[in-house]
Amino acid sequence: MEDFRKTFKEANPDNKKVALVAKEGGEKWKSMTEEEKKSYVERAAELKEKYQKALENPNVADNEDDKAEKESSDVDAEGDGEGSPEAEAEVVADDE
């Protein structure tokens, strides 16, 4: 659906109806051959396996995005991140 949403949005930029996107995506999926579906089915199996491993080991952050997100939130929590009062004061001081 992610790939379909992108192409559908490009073709229909004014559409705001989620139900229409889902309906069209379902029709597209039904019209695809098994060969066309193969890459999506394989990707879904990979993601499911990764999800199952994450459920088994919830404390292990083997996803780099999760690690980066945590590091980013740690910086913001310390008050040094973008949007913090300290960062705002630095911007004002630089402008003066």
Rosetta constraint file for C-alpha pairs under 8 A:
AtomPair CA 1 CA 5 HARMONIC 5.84 0.50
AtomPair CA 1 CA 25 HARMONIC 6.42 0.50
AtomPair CA 2 CA 6 HARMONIC 6.52 0.50
AtomPair CA 3 CA 7 HARMONIC 6.59 0.50
AtomPair CA 4 CA 8 HARMONIC 5.90 0.50
AtomPair CA 4 CA 25 HARMONIC 6.40 0.50
AtomPair CA 5 CA 9 HARMONIC 5.86 0.50
AtomPair CA 5 CA 21 HARMONIC 6.92 0.50
AtomPair CA 5 CA 25 HARMONIC 7.71 0.50
AtomPair CA 6 CA 10 HARMONIC 6.30 0.50
AtomPair CA 7 CA 11 HARMONIC 6.24 0.50
AtomPair CA 8 CA 12 HARMONIC 5.86 0.50
AtomPair CA 8 CA 13 HARMONIC 7.99 0.50
AtomPair CA 8 CA 21 HARMONIC 7.31 0.50
AtomPair CA 9 CA 13 HARMONIC 5.09 0.50
AtomPair CA 9 CA 15 HARMONIC 7.38 0.50
AtomPair CA 17 CA 21 HARMONIC 6.72 0.50
AtomPair CA 18 CA 22 HARMONIC 6.29 0.50
AtomPair CA 19 CA 23 HARMONIC 6.06 0.50
AtomPair CA 20 CA 24 HARMONIC 6.05 0.50
AtomPair CA 21 CA 25 HARMONIC 5.96 0.50
AtomPair CA 22 CA 26 HARMONIC 6.11 0.50
AtomPair CA 23 CA 27 HARMONIC 6.31 0.50
AtomPair CA 24 CA 28 HARMONIC 6.13 0.50
AtomPair CA 25 CA 29 HARMONIC 6.15 0.50
AtomPair CA 26 CA 30 HARMONIC 6.24 0.50
AtomPair CA 27 CA 31 HARMONIC 6.27 0.50
AtomPair CA 28 CA 32 HARMONIC 6.39 0.50
AtomPair CA 29 CA 37 HARMONIC 7.73 0.50
AtomPair CA 32 CA 36 HARMONIC 5.91 0.50
AtomPair CA 32 CA 37 HARMONIC 6.49 0.50
AtomPair CA 33 CA 37 HARMONIC 6.33 0.50
AtomPair CA 34 CA 38 HARMONIC 6.05 0.50
AtomPair CA 35 CA 39 HARMONIC 7.93 0.50
AtomPair CA 37 CA 41 HARMONIC 6.16 0.50
AtomPair CA 38 CA 42 HARMONIC 6.15 0.50
AtomPair CA 39 CA 43 HARMONIC 6.16 0.50
AtomPair CA 40 CA 44 HARMONIC 6.11 0.50
AtomPair CA 41 CA 45 HARMONIC 6.25 0.50
AtomPair CA 42 CA 46 HARMONIC 6.33 0.50
AtomPair CA 43 CA 47 HARMONIC 6.23 0.50
AtomPair CA 44 CA 48 HARMONIC 6.04 0.50
AtomPair CA 45 CA 49 HARMONIC 6.17 0.50
AtomPair CA 46 CA 50 HARMONIC 6.25 0.50
AtomPair CA 47 CA 51 HARMONIC 6.07 0.50
AtomPair CA 48 CA 52 HARMONIC 6.14 0.50
AtomPair CA 49 CA 53 HARMONIC 6.29 0.50
AtomPair CA 50 CA 54 HARMONIC 6.23 0.50
AtomPair CA 51 CA 55 HARMONIC 6.27 0.50
AtomPair CA 52 CA 56 HARMONIC 6.37 0.50
AtomPair CA 53 CA 57 HARMONIC 6.23 0.50
AtomPair CA 54 CA 58 HARMONIC 5.36 0.50
AtomPair CA 54 CA 60 HARMONIC 7.47 0.50
AtomPair CA 61 CA 66 HARMONIC 6.46 0.50
AtomPair CA 61 CA 67 HARMONIC 6.50 0.50
AtomPair CA 62 CA 66 HARMONIC 7.84 0.50
AtomPair CA 62 CA 67 HARMONIC 7.95 0.50
AtomPair CA 63 CA 67 HARMONIC 6.64 0.50
AtomPair CA 64 CA 68 HARMONIC 6.15 0.50
AtomPair CA 65 CA 69 HARMONIC 6.00 0.50
AtomPair CA 66 CA 70 HARMONIC 6.13 0.50
AtomPair CA 67 CA 71 HARMONIC 6.22 0.50
AtomPair CA 68 CA 72 HARMONIC 6.11 0.50
AtomPair CA 69 CA 73 HARMONIC 6.20 0.50
AtomPair CA 70 CA 74 HARMONIC 6.11 0.50
AtomPair CA 71 CA 75 HARMONIC 6.42 0.50
AtomPair CA 72 CA 76 HARMONIC 6.46 0.50
AtomPair CA 72 CA 81 HARMONIC 7.95 0.50
AtomPair CA 73 CA 77 HARMONIC 5.97 0.50
AtomPair CA 74 CA 78 HARMONIC 6.33 0.50
AtomPair CA 75 CA 79 HARMONIC 6.79 0.50
AtomPair CA 75 CA 80 HARMONIC 5.91 0.50
AtomPair CA 75 CA 81 HARMONIC 5.40 0.50
AtomPair CA 76 CA 80 HARMONIC 5.76 0.50
AtomPair CA 76 CA 81 HARMONIC 4.13 0.50
AtomPair CA 76 CA 82 HARMONIC 6.95 0.50
AtomPair CA 76 CA 84 HARMONIC 7.14 0.50
AtomPair CA 77 CA 81 HARMONIC 7.54 0.50
AtomPair CA 79 CA 84 HARMONIC 5.40 0.50
AtomPair CA 79 CA 85 HARMONIC 7.19 0.50
AtomPair CA 79 CA 86 HARMONIC 6.61 0.50
AtomPair CA 79 CA 87 HARMONIC 7.94 0.50
AtomPair CA 80 CA 84 HARMONIC 6.17 0.50
AtomPair CA 80 CA 86 HARMONIC 6.18 0.50
AtomPair CA 80 CA 87 HARMONIC 6.16 0.50
AtomPair CA 81 CA 87 HARMONIC 6.58 0.50
AtomPair CA 82 CA 87 HARMONIC 5.90 0.50
AtomPair CA 82 CA 88 HARMONIC 7.80 0.50
AtomPair CA 83 CA 87 HARMONIC 6.16 0.50
AtomPair CA 83 CA 88 HARMONIC 6.31 0.50
AtomPair CA 84 CA 88 HARMONIC 6.17 0.50
AtomPair CA 85 CA 89 HARMONIC 6.06 0.50
AtomPair CA 86 CA 90 HARMONIC 6.30 0.50
AtomPair CA 87 CA 91 HARMONIC 6.40 0.50
AtomPair CA 88 CA 92 HARMONIC 6.35 0.50
AtomPair CA 89 CA 93 HARMONIC 6.06 0.50
AtomPair CA 90 CA 94 HARMONIC 6.10 0.50
AtomPair CA 91 CA 95 HARMONIC 6.30 0.50
AtomPair CA 92 CA 96 HARMONIC 6.44 0.50
